[in-house]
Amino acid sequence: MADLKLFRIVEGAATELMSSSVALERDLQQLLESNLETIFGIRFLASEHGTGKVHRGRIDSLGLDENGSPVILEYKRTTNENVINQGLFYLDWLMDHQGEFQILVESCLGREVALGIDWSAPRLICVANDFTRYDEHAVRQIDRNVELVRYRDFGSELLAVELVTTTTTAASSSSQRRVSTVVPGGGPRLSREKTVADHLAQADSELQGLYADFEAFALSLGDDVVKNERKNYFAFRRLKNFACAEVHPQSRNLLIYLKLDPSTVEIQEGFMRDVSSIGHFGTGDVELRVVDKQAWDTIEMLTRRAYEAN
């Protein structure tokens, strides 16, 4: 894999900054853990978390991403360390110890956050100074949410991170809440709570087309774009979310939330809203209410800005 090159420009002259490709040291892990939310959009929970006497392991870093999904981060410290298999082992442990993780989240982030954990798509992020083509191939064969992230240390003030490859799985239907409804003349019947995919399927062809066009554009912005389906919204991210979308068939609206500073956007009444202080599903402080393609150029421009900013 080609190395990342970084240059300092002084009076028109370029000087290459040499990066470090040594194995990841403990102080760099601590630096990443201290800045997980800035770099990955992940709230830090624990470092070197023990997995008990049976599994006899220690998870490098545990966190909760901006969509409420549990995240395991494993760091490759030596060239022969199989960090992917190790991370998958811990991912299985995590799914078998959901109660323990919920207690950890509650103690760190509060009860409301703990009750909103989304177990449908837990993530594994493997961090190393480099990966082989065999690592990338192996990840693509795994039916899990796994990301390989490469770092380059350019000294005390510059750190580069790059998403090398990622795999995603559809949200697990077994994790979706079920609600009880009463059948006339009978007892309660369990029914599945509707998801954003259900709303999209019920939308008319025009609204489905609007969403399909937005999804196609968001995914076309780069090879590093990943789409995640959550219960209430679709999320589009690189290392962090840059856009979320909801489909509302009754009002025939496509709501797009972009992770932009509202003060940098010229808000157009009736089409855009500053929702930084308004509760909503997904992430992003600028809401676009889309009913047709009349302002599509603006939608693409703002979405591209959000992609480049995140």
N, C-alpha and C positions, 0 to 999 in steps of 0.2 A: 504494500500500500504506500502510495506517495506520501511524503512527509508534508506537514503544514508549514508553509513559509510565511514569516512575518518580517516586515521591513519598517525601519524608522526613516522618515523623510525629513531631511534638514536642508533647507535652501536648495531644494530640487535634487539633492543627492540621496540615493537610497543606500542604507546600511542594513544588512540582514541581522536580525536578532536570533541568536542561537538558542534553541530550546533544549530542555532536558528530557531524555527518554529513559531515565533510570526507573527502576521499579518504584511503585507508589509507596511513599514513606508515611509514617503515622501522622506527621504534622500536616501533610497535604490532605489526608483523610479528615483531620479535624477542621481544616480550612473549608473543605467541601461541606461538612456537616454544619458548620456555622453559617453557611450561605446556601443551604439547600433550597429555600424558598425563592431566592433571587435567581439561582442558576437553573433549577429544575421545576419550580412551582410546587415544592414538596415541603410540608411542615415536619420538622424534625421531632422524633419521639425518643429514640434511644440509640446508644452506641454500644457495640460489643454485647448485644443482648443474648443471654444464655438460653439454651433450648432444653435444659434439664439433663438428668442423669441418663435417660434412655438414648436421646439423640446426641448428647455430648458434643454440642457445637456452640458457636457464638456467631450470631448474625452481625455483620459489620455495622450496618446502619438500618434503622427502621423509621419509616415515615408515613405520612398520609398525604396523598396528592390533592390538587384543587378540585377534583371531582369526587373526593371522598373515598378513593380506592387505596387499600394498603399497598405500601411499596417496600421492597427489600432492595438494598444497595449492597453489592459485594465488590470489593476492590482486589484487583489482581496485582499481587506484590512480587511474584516471581514468574519467570518465563514459563516454567513447567507447571504452574498451578492451573487446575481445571476449574476455573471460577464459575463457569456456566453450570456444570453438573452440581457443584456445591450450592449454587443459588437455587437451582430447581429442588434440591433436597430440602432447603429451608422453606421454599414456597409451599411444599407439601406439608411441612410442619406447621406453617402459619395457618393453613386452611383447616388443620385438625385442632388448632388452639385458638379459635376465634374469640372465645370468652376471655382468654388471657390478654389478647391484643386489645379487645374492647376496654378492659380495665386500664390498660396502659394509656389508651387514647383519652379516656375519661380523666385520668390523673394529670395528663399533660395539657389537654385542650378543652376539657369540660364535658359534662354529660350530654348536652345537646349535640355536640359534634360526634360523640361516641355512638349515639343512637342513629346517626345518619350515615354510618359506614356502609359503603357499597362493596359487597363481597362478590359482585358479578365479574369483576375484572381486576384481580390483584396483579401487580406489576413486579418484575425483576429487572433491575438495572445493573449491568456489569460495567465497571469502570476500570480502564487499563491504559497504559501508554501506547498500546497497539494490540491489534488482533490479527490472527492469520485468516486466510481465505477459508480454512477448514472450520474456524470458529463461526464465521459468517454463514457458511453452508449448514452447519449443525443447527444454528438458531432458526434458520428458515424451515427446518424439518420439525420443529417443536410447536405443538398446538398450545402455546402459552403466550402471555404478554411479556416478551423479553426484549430488552434494548441493550445494545452494545454501544458504550460511550467512550470515546478516546479523548485523552487529555494531553496537553503539552504545556510544560512549565517554562515560561520565558523570563523567569526571575521573580523578584519579590513583588512586582507590581502588575505583571501580566500573566494571565492563565487562559488558555484556549480549551474549549470543550467542543466536541463534534459528535453528532449522532451518526454512527457508522452504519448500523442496520437495525431494524426493528421488526417484530412480528406481533400481530394482534389476533385476538379471538373475539368472537361475538359474545355479548353479555349473556351470562347464564340465566336461562328462564327459571331455574330452580331457586334463584335468589330474589325473584320478584315477589312483592307482597301479594297476599291473597286476602280478599275482603269477603265478609259473610253477607249474603242476601237471603231474605225470607221468601220462600216459595209459597204462594197461596194454597192452603190446605195441607201443607207439609212443613218440614223442619227447615233449618238453615241450609243453604247451599254455598259452597265455596266457589268464588269466581276470581279470575285473575284481574288485577288492577291494570288498566290500560297503560301502555307505554308509548313513547314517541313513535316507535315503529308502527304501532296500531293506529295512531292518529294519522300517520303518513299514508297508510293503506286505505283509510277511510276518506281521505281528501279527494277533491275532484281532480281531474286530469291537469287543469291549469296550475293548481297549487303544487301538485306532484312535480310538474315540469319546472316550476320556479325553484323548488328545493333541489331537484336533480341538477339544474344548471349551476346553482351555488356550490353544491358538493363537487361537481366536476371542476369548477374554477379553483376552489380551495385546494383540492388535491393536485392540481396542475402547477401550483406555485413552487413546488420543489419535491425532490425524491424523499426528503426527510419529513414530509407531512403524513401524519397518522390520523385516521378517523376512528373515534371511539363512540360506540352507541351506549348511552346511559339510559336510565329509565325514563327520564323526562326531557332529554335533549341529546343532540348529536354534538360531540366535541371534536374540534380539529386542532392538532397541536404539532409542534416540533418537539423541543425539550419541554416546553410549556404550552398551555392552551393559547391560541390566538383568536379563535372564534368558536361560538356555540350557536346552534340553531334549534328552534322549536317550530313545530307545525301545529296549527290550530284550524282544523277543518270547519268548525262551526262559524268562526268569524272570517274564514278564508284568508288568514294571515300567516306569513312566514316571518317569524321574529329571529333576527340575527343579532347576537351580542358580540361586540368586538373589544378586545383588550387594548384600548386606547385611552389616553388622557382626554376626557371630554373638553378640557380647556384648550386643546389643540385642534378641535374640530368645530367647524362652523355648523352649529345645530340648525337643521331645517325643521320648523314646526310641522307636526303632522306626519313626518317621515322619520325623524330622529328624536331620541330622548337621552338625556343624561340620567343614567340609572345608578350612579355611584352610591346614592343613599337610598335606593329603592330595592327591596328584596326581590329576587328572581332566581330561576333555575340557571345553572351554568355559571360561567365567568365572563367578565367583560363589563365595562362601564358605559359603553355607547350602544344603544339599542337602535336597530333599523327595523321598521315595520314595512314589510314588502308585500304588496298586493298585485304588482305587475312589473314589467321590465322597463318602465318609463325612466327610472333613475339608475339603470343597471351599471352605467359607466362609473357613477359615484360609489355604488356598492363594491365594484371590483377595486377601485382606487383605495378605498378605506380598508378593505380586506387585505390588500397587498401591504398597506402600511402596517397593519396589525401583525401580519406574518413577519415582516422585516424587523419589527420592534421586539419580537418574542422568540 
